[in-house]
Amino acid sequence: MRGRSSRRTCRLSGGTNVRKLEALLNPRSIAIVGASKNFAKLNGRPLKFLLDKGYKGAIYPINPAYDHIGELPCYPDVASLPEAPDLAVIAVPAKMVPDSLRDLGEKGAPAAVVFSSGFSEVGPAGAELEEDVRQIVRRYGMALCGPNGLGLINAFEHVMATFSQFANGETSAGPVGFVTQSGAFGTAIAALARERHLGLGYFVNTGNEVGSGFAEIMTDVLADPRIRVGAGYVEGLKDGKAFAELAEHAMGLDKPLVVTKVGKTQAGARAAASHTGSLAGEDAVFDGVCSQFGVIRAADEEHMLDVLDVLSLGVRPDGPRVGLITQSGGAGVLMADKAEELGLEVAPLGKQTTARLKEIVPAFGAVANPVDITAQFIAEPEIFRDSIKTVLGDPNVDVGVVWFQLMHEFVDTLVEVFKDIRQGIDKPLLVCWVAGPKDGIDAVRDLGFSVFRSAGAALTAAAELVRYAERRRNWLGECDVADEPVGERLSFSVSGVVPSLEACEFLRRSGVPMVETQFCASERAAVEAAHRIGYPVVMKVESADVTHKTDVGGIRLGLGDEAAVREAYERIMSDVSRSCPGADLRGVLVQAMDRSEAVEMVIGLQQDAIFGPVVMVGMGGVALEVARDVTFRRAPVSEAEAMRMIDGLRGAPLLGPVRGRPAIDKQALAAMVAAVSRVGIANAGNVAELDINPVRATPDGALAVDWLLVTAAPNNASEHVF
């Protein structure tokens, strides 16, 4: 049955943000189950932090061993509390957690944080205990953070539901919401952010994610209007759909999402019959989904903080043109090289800008981009100020980067200059202060500038800022565009590898251009098919047992007459039988052969365990085995997104004009990728894998010439059976 077409609606910011996890993230009262008088112990720290940081809500320590902890009354059990707390912090041994949660559920507590370890991370017995916890929180509808986690901090309201040593220091609230799946490493990132004066409004360690997971918590964190950017440390995802929805939600709010994900291989990855299955490791798919939905993937903690630093300021560039200002000609050359390497444009400055710079910059400096203002600005600070303002005032410049070094004796002067600059610009300006004094760097950061330790770090952050701004412009531009119908859900005659002709007809019905193909069970039928199609033709073995035909002699090309067809049929049957004894050889496929110059591509589809249907495009043919130049997206994709996939390939230049050959019709190729993605959505759970390799891409279009389709199981619910 053909699915309906849909219209994409952008969910933009505005109005009231209702948070499902309000009691977890902003509780009006907090109970601490297992609270201790010893503030140095794990179960004593939360109370200490709440008191020290000035939490304004009610605090209810629970421990039958005490009447009071300090001036606070201590309750013997949950039932004795004067009210149901918004949030309960559970700091008792794992075996006591289920009963504690039941008691809280009966009391009416809507949320809990569980510090305790000893669950699925320790083995089968712990996994059983964890399942008990899962069932309890479901029964009572409780929001749960943990178990086996550090808990959370809401720095705005001084909620310290944590034992993390990060809370020992200053916890100034800021525009970054940080959600991490690692407690210790997340604490290290938070500490580094504090060193940079980069305030974390929220710090949440999700632990084992028995209740609320990464995506759900981050969604509610981003709902806080005081948060301008989200940061995440991810070790693995259980719900790819939720992550994709989070990413699109963040895009709608214009709150960038910066994520560091570890784990470059997919544990338990199965051997797959098609190329797509063998290449679609978890990390490759995750990388593609990040690109698709505008998530910035940071390589490590320093990269993450660099990007957060510039994105948290909220200023977006209109394009990729960068203006470089430096006190060193050598640094300027290095910066120009790095900028172009990162995809930034070193903008030629306008005539008026150049003329003005000649009035400002000493004659022994340089007024082209990069602008070398020389060390003379130390004696004449106005050179520094006026050069930056002039470059950023050029309409050919979208973002500025300024480089200088040391200046320990001139901190006060520079800070005053940056104060003046801050008032006169409306474009992003990134500051690279190499080996600068900490007090100076901190002062400039406090003025609202991002300060970096090297030119490479500054320019990398600038490039991420530019890419995010471009991705959001694309996203906004594609809002309210009607999607294509999702296509038909069909069933097949077999489970597993689908006969090629059956698969061909299915793909053709789904909008995928297919080469003219006929199945032939005999030599005579092959000759008749070749006459009907017209010479030259291609002949391929047809067998569910042979998935890579070239490797076993199962393909013959350029058959120009009847004699060639007869010989090819005999040789294919002989060669394949020898290479694959016992294979069920049903016959051959005879196809039209196009001799025009083409670039071989691959388009694939698979049902990913985390993200569901994912589509792939890459450089195809035999080159796929060597170059592995492919990219993935979560299905479905628009033709515009498919075009971005194609343009992002390392081999994309081969699709342009080459040695007199016109450019490949990339739009036709993008249309095929989009069509395949809709096949994945319409047949989720039905089509397990699809590998179209090669796709012949020419200046006149794109055509599938070989394919492998694998079903998960027979599906008899469809109206159509081939």
MOCORLIN-V110229 format. One record per residue. N is the residue number from 1. RES is the residue in one letter. PSI is psi in whole degrees, 0 to 359 (999 if undefined). Layout:
N,RES,PSI
N,RES,PSI
This chain:
1,M,134
2,R,132
3,G,162
4,R,152
5,S,153
6,S,167
7,R,125
8,R,131
9,T,125
10,C,131
11,R,97
12,L,162
13,S,160
14,G,153
15,G,193
16,T,131
17,N,114
18,V,124
19,R,129
20,K,333
21,L,32
22,E,318
23,A,329
24,L,315
25,L,337
26,N,63
27,P,145
28,R,344
29,S,150
30,I,128
31,A,145
32,I,105
33,V,117
34,G,22
35,A,147
36,S,149
37,K,338
38,N,102
39,F,353
40,A,344
41,K,159
42,L,316
43,N,1
44,G,338
45,R,317
46,P,317
47,L,317
48,K,313
49,F,319
50,L,319
51,L,315
52,D,323
53,K,352
54,G,38
55,Y,133
56,K,345
57,G,179
58,A,143
59,I,128
60,Y,94
61,P,142
62,I,116
63,N,118
64,P,350
65,A,346
66,Y,147
67,D,322
68,H,152
69,I,108
70,G,230
71,E,358
72,L,134
73,P,141
74,C,132
75,Y,146
76,P,334
77,D,174
78,V,320
79,A,334
80,S,352
81,L,147
82,P,343
83,E,166
84,A,122
85,P,149
86,D,318
87,L,137
88,A,130
89,V,120
90,I,115
91,A,61
92,V,166
93,P,154
94,A,320
95,K,340
96,M,351
97,V,314
98,P,315
99,D,322
100,S,318
101,L,321
102,R,315
103,D,319
104,L,321
105,G,317
106,E,327
107,K,336
108,G,15
109,A,129
110,P,348
111,A,153
112,A,150
113,V,129
114,V,113
115,F,326
116,S,138
117,S,174
118,G,28
119,F,225
120,S,339
121,E,348
122,V,356
123,G,189
124,P,319
125,A,318
126,G,325
127,A,322
128,E,319
129,L,320
130,E,322
131,E,324
132,D,315
133,V,316
134,R,315
135,Q,324
136,I,313
137,V,330
138,R,317
139,R,319
140,Y,359
141,G,36
142,M,143
143,A,132
144,L,131
145,C,116
146,G,202
147,P,188
148,N,48
149,G,169
150,L,350
151,G,212
152,L,161
153,I,130
154,N,100
155,A,336
156,F,313
157,E,11
158,H,33
159,V,116
160,M,70
161,A,62
162,T,160
163,F,11
164,S,139
165,Q,346
166,F,326
167,A,351
168,N,330
169,G,193
170,E,137
171,T,60
172,S,134
173,A,145
174,G,188
175,P,4
176,V,130
177,G,119
178,F,121
179,V,127
180,T,144
181,Q,352
182,S,128
183,G,307
184,A,313
185,F,325
186,G,321
187,T,320
188,A,317
189,I,317
190,A,320
191,A,320
192,L,322
193,A,319
194,R,321
195,E,331
196,R,5
197,H,32
198,L,101
199,G,135
200,L,113
201,G,323
202,Y,143
203,F,115
204,V,125
205,N,118
206,T,345
207,G,223
208,N,355
209,E,46
210,V,326
211,G,265
212,S,134
213,G,183
214,F,309
215,A,317
216,E,317
217,I,316
218,M,323
219,T,316
220,D,327
221,V,315
222,L,339
223,A,343
224,D,121
225,P,345
226,R,347
227,I,130
228,R,344
229,V,145
230,G,141
231,A,139
232,G,142
233,Y,119
234,V,132
235,E,338
236,G,151
237,L,141
238,K,338
239,D,92
240,G,325
241,K,318
242,A,322
243,F,317
244,A,319
245,E,321
246,L,314
247,A,318
248,E,324
249,H,317
250,A,321
251,M,319
252,G,327
253,L,352
254,D,45
255,K,97
256,P,149
257,L,119
258,V,122
259,V,134
260,T,122
261,K,130
262,V,171
263,G,88
264,K,354
265,T,158
266,Q,109
267,A,136
268,G,19
269,A,134
270,R,157
271,A,132
272,A,152
273,A,333
274,S,164
275,H,319
276,T,315
277,G,322
278,S,338
279,L,341
280,A,59
281,G,158
282,E,318
283,D,320
284,A,319
285,V,316
286,F,318
287,D,318
288,G,320
289,V,322
290,C,314
291,S,319
292,Q,318
293,F,14
294,G,16
295,V,132
296,I,121
297,R,115
298,A,138
299,A,326
300,D,185
301,E,324
302,E,316
303,H,316
304,M,312
305,L,324
306,D,314
307,V,317
308,L,320
309,D,312
310,V,325
311,L,331
312,S,344
313,L,340
314,G,2
315,V,127
316,R,134
317,P,154
318,D,349
319,G,189
320,P,10
321,R,122
322,V,138
323,G,128
324,L,128
325,I,129
326,T,158
327,Q,3
328,S,125
329,G,323
330,G,317
331,A,324
332,G,318
333,V,314
334,L,316
335,M,319
336,A,318
337,D,313
338,K,321
339,A,312
340,E,325
341,E,326
342,L,2
343,G,8
344,L,156
345,E,123
346,V,100
347,A,135
348,P,129
349,L,150
350,G,164
351,K,318
352,Q,321
353,T,314
354,T,318
355,A,318
356,R,320
357,L,326
358,K,332
359,E,337
360,I,313
361,V,139
362,P,154
363,A,334
364,F,5
365,G,200
366,A,136
367,V,1
368,A,165
369,N,117
370,P,146
371,V,121
372,D,106
373,I,354
374,T,176
375,A,0
376,Q,338
377,F,343
378,I,318
379,A,331
380,E,83
381,P,336
382,E,336
383,I,315
384,F,308
385,R,308
386,D,327
387,S,315
388,I,313
389,K,322
390,T,315
391,V,316
392,L,340
393,G,351
394,D,129
395,P,346
396,N,0
397,V,128
398,D,331
399,V,143
400,G,148
401,V,125
402,V,136
403,W,131
404,F,174
405,Q,157
406,L,247
407,M,33
408,H,328
409,E,353
410,F,27
411,V,310
412,D,319
413,T,314
414,L,320
415,V,319
416,E,321
417,V,317
418,F,328
419,K,316
420,D,316
421,I,320
422,R,325
423,Q,345
424,G,12
425,I,150
426,D,18
427,K,157
428,P,135
429,L,117
430,L,137
431,V,125
432,C,104
433,W,98
434,V,126
435,A,34
436,G,161
437,P,143
438,K,320
439,D,324
440,G,315
441,I,316
442,D,321
443,A,320
444,V,322
445,R,320
446,D,342
447,L,352
448,G,24
449,F,148
450,S,128
451,V,133
452,F,158
453,R,344
454,S,161
455,A,320
456,G,317
457,A,318
458,A,315
459,L,326
460,T,318
461,A,320
462,A,319
463,A,320
464,E,321
465,L,316
466,V,316
467,R,319
468,Y,314
469,A,320
470,E,319
471,R,322
472,R,324
473,R,318
474,N,317
475,W,314
476,L,322
477,G,338
478,E,6
479,C,151
480,D,29
481,V,127
482,A,130
483,D,159
484,E,154
485,P,145
486,V,347
487,G,189
488,E,145
489,R,120
490,L,160
491,S,167
492,F,164
493,S,342
494,V,164
495,S,139
496,G,220
497,V,123
498,V,137
499,P,141
500,S,318
501,L,322
502,E,316
503,A,321
504,C,313
505,E,322
506,F,313
507,L,322
508,R,316
509,R,335
510,S,6
511,G,14
512,V,120
513,P,125
514,M,144
515,V,148
516,E,127
517,T,139
518,Q,139
519,F,138
520,C,123
521,A,359
522,S,165
523,E,317
524,R,317
525,A,325
526,A,319
527,V,316
528,E,320
529,A,319
530,A,320
531,H,318
532,R,318
533,I,320
534,G,135
535,Y,154
536,P,161
537,V,169
538,V,143
539,M,135
540,K,143
541,V,145
542,E,109
543,S,132
544,A,342
545,D,353
546,V,103
547,T,337
548,H,90
549,K,322
550,T,324
551,D,337
552,V,17
553,G,30
554,G,14
555,I,139
556,R,132
557,L,158
558,G,40
559,L,114
560,G,351
561,D,179
562,E,320
563,A,319
564,A,323
565,V,315
566,R,316
567,E,319
568,A,319
569,Y,314
570,E,316
571,R,321
572,I,312
573,M,320
574,S,312
575,D,317
576,V,322
577,S,323
578,R,321
579,S,330
580,C,69
581,P,133
582,G,352
583,A,142
584,D,101
585,L,104
586,R,338
587,G,214
588,V,162
589,L,136
590,V,127
591,Q,152
592,A,146
593,M,124
594,D,122
595,R,0
596,S,154
597,E,134
598,A,160
599,V,129
600,E,127
601,M,169
602,V,139
603,I,132
604,G,169
605,L,141
606,Q,160
607,Q,101
608,D,141
609,A,334
610,I,313
611,F,358
612,G,213
613,P,126
614,V,143
615,V,148
616,M,146
617,V,147
618,G,179
619,M,127
620,G,203
621,G,204
622,V,333
623,A,337
624,L,322
625,E,329
626,V,307
627,A,328
628,R,45
629,D,86
630,V,161
631,T,151
632,F,157
633,R,156
634,R,130
635,A,149
636,P,165
637,V,149
638,S,167
639,E,326
640,A,318
641,E,322
642,A,322
643,M,321
644,R,325
645,M,313
646,I,315
647,D,338
648,G,355
649,L,147
650,R,328
651,G,9
652,A,325
653,P,335
654,L,344
655,L,352
656,G,185
657,P,129
658,V,118
659,R,51
660,G,347
661,R,133
662,P,164
663,A,148
664,I,148
665,D,85
666,K,332
667,Q,321
668,A,321
669,L,318
670,A,322
671,A,323
672,M,319
673,V,315
674,A,320
675,A,317
676,V,322
677,S,325
678,R,329
679,V,318
680,G,319
681,I,316
682,A,333
683,N,32
684,A,130
685,G,354
686,N,303
687,V,114
688,A,316
689,E,147
690,L,129
691,D,110
692,I,104
693,N,112
694,P,160
695,V,123
696,R,111
697,A,122
698,T,173
699,P,343
700,D,359
701,G,195
702,A,141
703,L,130
704,A,127
705,V,347
706,D,146
707,W,156
708,L,122
709,L,129
710,V,128
711,T,156
712,A,319
713,A,158
714,P,144
715,N,113
716,N,14
717,A,354
718,S,161
719,E,343
720,H,128
721,V,123
722,F,999
